Amino acid sequence: MSKIKGFLAVVAPIAVVSIITACGGGGSSSSTADRSVSAADVKSNYVDIAYAMYSDSLSTAESLQTAITTFLATPTEDNLELARAAYKAARVPYQQSEILRWDTDITLGSNTGDAGIESVDEWEGQVNAWPLAEGLIDYVEGGDGNNIISGVATIDSAYLMAQNGIDDNDANVATGVHAIEFLLWGQDLNGTEAGSGERLATDYNTDAGCTNGNCDRRALYLQVATDLLVSDLTSMVAEWSPAAESTDGTLAYNFLNHDDAIAYIAGSMKVMADDELAGARMGSALELGDTEEEHDCFSDLSHVAIYNNFQGIKNAFYGTYGTVSGASFGTLLKQTDSNTYSTIDAAFTSIEAKMAAIQTLGETADPILKFDQIIGLGAGNEHYDNANAASLELVELGIELDLARQALALAELNTGGGGDGD
């Protein structure tokens, strides 16, 4: 779920597990944790990680685009399942990249007057904004039938972008991954019981077999939204590419040359840990017992989302992602304050075990138990208590990360996200 400012805030299971293994954050065994590094080393490695995460996000989005094109050409249940699997795979690297969001306060973006991206945080609103009022897009239970797909306006990327935040409602989100998710799954009306959205493949039949009407417009919407996602990610990859590192005004160049870049890493880790994950993405849903608070609520893939958000924090701390490994924030901290480093390292280990248990429940347990089902179990159930403990430990991790910032004498930046929906 993305923080929204106005509006601009923000494969099969085996394949997803393999990506998680390849892309997951490192640990204290990283060789860079034991050698002296400089802030410049850390910044350089962080840019490499950003480029790798966004490159993987783009390649998996392109696979999603291919799967959706195939599905729309032949809208069978089998092809719909393949498109859903491609969506699931695309969430893994992207959720890890969300650690990069909170750059607005230190002005990483373009300062040359070009058309480049000025802020990851603002760019992300078109890509990953949440919450999403699905009634803006298509039919919903109890809806009035007045939505984009039932309308007459030409569906293209410019039109969809113009609907974001319409009527001064931040939840009116028409683009990005959650719009695609809703179009692939439909509403999840199961509450805390088993089951995700159950949209029929025939919702995309453009012949006499069309269900729920407007199948041609629904198909066009899904294709346009997916193409826009790929275009947006292509632009973001360019902002962190090797060429961008020496191009004034790009996100990579400005990060490398910003005095507060390391402070930005510290603040981003803290806010993802305590505000976003412990608060908006886990704690609120658990405390309120409300499945509307979960992250990927149409697809029931919240376990994938929150697990990989946590990997993104680890990536930033340990300086690793996939095959990229180098100087890290953790290395700098260990050189300065080994006790705080050890405390944070132990916290990561403890939280990882709890988050991995949530991931396993949603993927391979018998029976499968999704995050929305965990929400409904209540205190005293081992799975609920495990998720709640992870949330509470993330709050403590945020406190320790702020102590790490202080130990490194870094500025306290305004990276607070305020939670989803703000």
N, C-alpha and C positions, 0 to 999 in steps of 0.2 A: 504494500500500500504506500502510496506516495503522499507526502505532505502537499497540500494544494494552497497556493497563494493566489487569491482570486481564482483563476484556473491554473495559471502558469506556475505550479509548484515545482509542483512536482513535475514418439519412439516407445517403445515398450519399456516396462519397468527395468529390465536388464540393462538397456541402453542408458537409461538415466543414472542408474547406480554406477555404471562405468565412468560416466562423465563426472559424477561427484567425486569418485576416487581420483580421477586425473586432475580435477580442478580444485580440490579442497585445500584449505590453508595448511601451513606447515606447523611445526612444533618446535620445542626447545632443542631438538636434535640438529636444527639447521646449523651448518658450519659457520655462517656469518655471525652467529650469536657469540662467538668466541674470538673474534678478531676486531681490531680497532677500525672504525669507519667514521666518515664525516657526514655532515648534513647533506652535502652535495651528493655523496654516494647514495644516501637514502632517497633523495629526490629523484635521482636518475633511475633507480630501480623501481620506484613507485610509478613513474611514467611508463616503464616497460610493462608493469603489471596492468596498468590501465589499458594500454594498447592491446595486450593479450586478452583481457576480459571482454573488451568491446569487439575485438575481432571474432572471438568465439560467439558472442551474442549475435553478431551479424551473420556468421555462417549458419548458425542454427535457425535464425529467422529466415534466411534464404531457403533452408530445407523446409521450414514451415510453409513458406510461400509456394514452393513446388508441390507440397502435399495438398495444399488448399486448391491450387489450380487443377490438380488431378481430380480431387473430390468434386469440384464444381463442374468439371467436364463429365464426370460419371458419378452422380451423387448416390452411392450405395452406402450401406451401413459399414461395410469393411473399409471403404475409403474415408468415411467419417472418422472411424477409429484410428486410422493412420494419421489423419490430420491432427486429431487430439493428442496422439503420441508425440508428434512433432512439436506441438505446443508445449507439452510437458518438458521435452528436452531443451527447448529454447529458454525455459525459465531458469535453468540451472546456472549458466554463466551470467545471465542478466541480473539475477538476484544477488550474485556476488559483487557485481559492479556497482550496486546501489551505495556502497560505502563512499563513492566519489561524489555523491549528490550535493553536499553542503558547502558549495564554493562561493555562494553569492556574497557573503560578507567580506571576502578578501579579493573580490574582483579578479578572478582568474581569466575571465573571458576577453574577447576581442577589444583592443584599445586602438585599433588602427582605422576604424571606420569602415571596415570591410563587412561582408555579409556572414562572417563566421559566427559560431555559437558563442554567446556571451556568458552563459552560465549553464552548468550541468543541471542545476536545480530547476531552472526555468525550462530548459529543453525537455526535462524528464516528464513534465506535465502532459505533454502531447503523447508520450510513450507509455506511461505507467501510472497515470493518475487514478486515485481511489479516494473516496467511495464512488461508485458508479450507479446512477439511477437508470436502471435498464429499461424502464418504461419510455425513456427518450428514444431508444433505438428500435424496439420491436414489441410485439405483443407480450404481455405479462398477465398473470392471474390478477383479476380485479382491475385491470387497466381500462382506460377509456378509449383505447384504439387509436389515439392520436399520437403517432410516432413517426420517426423519419422513414422507416420502411413502408409504412402505409400511406405516406404522403406522395406528393407529385414533384417535388423539387429534384433537380438533377443531382444524383449522388456522385460526387467527385471529391478529391482530397480537399480542395478549397472549401467546399460546402461543409464537409464533416468538421474541418478545423474551426469553421465559423460557429458551429453548434456547441463547442466546448465552452462551458460557463454561461450559456444562454439563459436569459431571464435572471441574471445575477445569482445563479444557483451553481455552487462549486461541484455538486454531484452530477450535474449535466455534463457527462463525459462521453464524447462520441468517437474518440480515436484511441489507439494504443492497445496494449496486450489484453486489458480486461474487457474491452469491447469485443475483441476477437474471441476471448474466452467465452463470453456470453453468447456470441453467435454460434460457437461450436457446441456448447452444452445446454444453453437455455437456463431458466431459473432452476435452482435447487430448492424444491418444496418439501424436503424431507426433514428439515429441522435438525435435531441432534440424532436422528435415526440414520441408518446406513443408506447411502445412495447420493449421487450427485445429480446435476441436471440431466434431463432425459430428452433432449431435442432429437427429433427424428431426421434422418437423412432426407426424407421426402419434403422437408421444409425448403429444400433447394432444388426440387424437381421443377423444371421450367416448362413441363408439359402438363397433360391432364392429371398427372399423379401428384400435383402440388398439394401440400397440407398447410393449413393456416394462412394461406393467401400470400400474394406479393412475392412469390419465390424468386422471380427474376430480379427484383430490387434487393432482396435479401442476399442473393448471390453476388450482385454487384457491390453491395456494401462490404461484404466479407473480403472480396478481392481488393477493393480500394483501400480498406483499412490495413490489410496485410502489406500491400505495396508501399503504403505510407510508412509503416513500421520499418521496412527494409531501407527505405530512403533516409529516414531519420538516423538509423544506426550507421548507415554508410557515411553520413556527415560526421557523426561522433567519432568513428574510427579515424577519419582524416584528421581530427583535432588532436589525436594522441600519437600519430604515426611518427616514424623516425624523421621524416621530412618536416613535420610540424615542430619538432624540437628546436629547430633553428629558424623558425618563421615567427617573427614578432606578431603578437595578437592572437595566436592560437592558445588553446588551453594548456597544451604541453609546454610551450615556450614560457608562458606567463607563470606556470607553476614552478618550473625550474629556476626562474629568476625572481621569485617572490620571497621576501624575507620571512613571511609567516607560513610558508608551505608546510613545515613540520608541525607547527601549531594547528594547522588545518587538519592534518592527519590525526592528531590527538583528539581534536574536537569532533571529528567525524566518527571516530571509533566510539567515543563516549555517547554521542547522541543516537547512534545506531543501536548500541547496547541497551541504554536505559530508557530513552524516550520512545524510539521506534519499536524495537523488539519486546523489551520488557513491558512497555506501556501499550502502544496502539496495536501491535500485531499479535501479542499473546495475552498480556495481563488484562486488558479491557474485556476481551472475549471470555476469559476464564472467570473474572470477577463478576461480570454481568450475566454469565451463562447465555450469551447472545451469539448465535451463529452468524448474524449479520456483521459482526465485528471481525470475522476471520478474513484471511487474506485472499485466497483464491476460492471464493465461496461457490462459484458456479461449477467448477471442476473438482472440488474437494482435493486440491493439490496444495493446501496450505502447509502441509508438512514439508514439502519440497521447498516452498518459498522461505519459511522461517529457518530451515536448516541451512540453506545457502546464504541467506542474509548473515547468519552467524559465521559461515566460512569467510564471508567478505571481511568481517572484523579481524579474523585470524590472519587472513592474507595481508592486511594492512600492518598488523603488529609484527608478524614474523617475516614479511618481505618475500612471500612465496605465492605462486599461482601456477599450477601445471608445471611446465618445464622452466618457468622463470623463478629464479631464486637469487637473492642478493642482500645488500645492506638494508637494514630495516629500522623502524622505530624502536622495536624491541632491543636491537643491538645497541643503539644509542643509549637507551635506558639502562641496559645492563652495565655499560661502561661507566655510568654515572651513579646509579643507585641499584646495586645488585639485589638488595632485599625487596624493593618494590617490584623489580623484574620477576623475582621468584614467586612473589605473591600472585602477580598477574598470570604468570605461566601456569601455576597450579589452578587458578580460577578457570582458565581456558580448558584445562584437562577435565575438570569436574563438569563444566557446562557441556563440553563436547559429548560426554557420556550420556547426559540427559537428552540432549538434542538428537543424538544418534538413535536413542531409544524411541523418540517420537517418529523419526524418519522410518525406522524399521517397522513400527506399528502400522504406518501408512502404506508400506510397500510389500513386506514379505511375511508379516505375522499371520498366524492362523488362530482366530479370524483376523482379517484386516480391520484396523481401527483408525479411522481418519481423525483429523484434528477437531472437526465439528462434533464428532461423537465423544471425544475426550472432554470437550466443553460441557457436555450434558451429564458426565459421570458424577461430578461434584466432589467436594473435599472428602477424604477418607478412602477414595479409590486410588490404587497405586499409580495408575496411569495419569489421572488428574493431578495427583500430588507430585509426580515427577515433572510434569509440565509446569506446574506452579512453582516448584523449586527452581527450575531452570530460569523462569521469569524473575524470581527474587534474586538469584545469583547474578543475573545480568545487571540488575540494579547495583549490586555491590561491585561488579566489574566496572561499571561506569564511574563509581566513586574512586576506585583504584586507578583507573585511566586518568582521571583528573589529578590525582596525586602524582602520577607519572609526568603529566604536563608541568606541574609545579616543580618537580625534581629537575626537569630539563630547562627550567626558567623560561618557559614558552608563554606567549601571550594567550590570554583567555578570549577566544573569539566567539562571536555570536553564531554558533552553528546549531543552536537549538531548533528542532523541527516542529515542536508543538504538537506532534502526533498527527495521525491521519485525519483528514477532514477539516483541518484548520486553514 
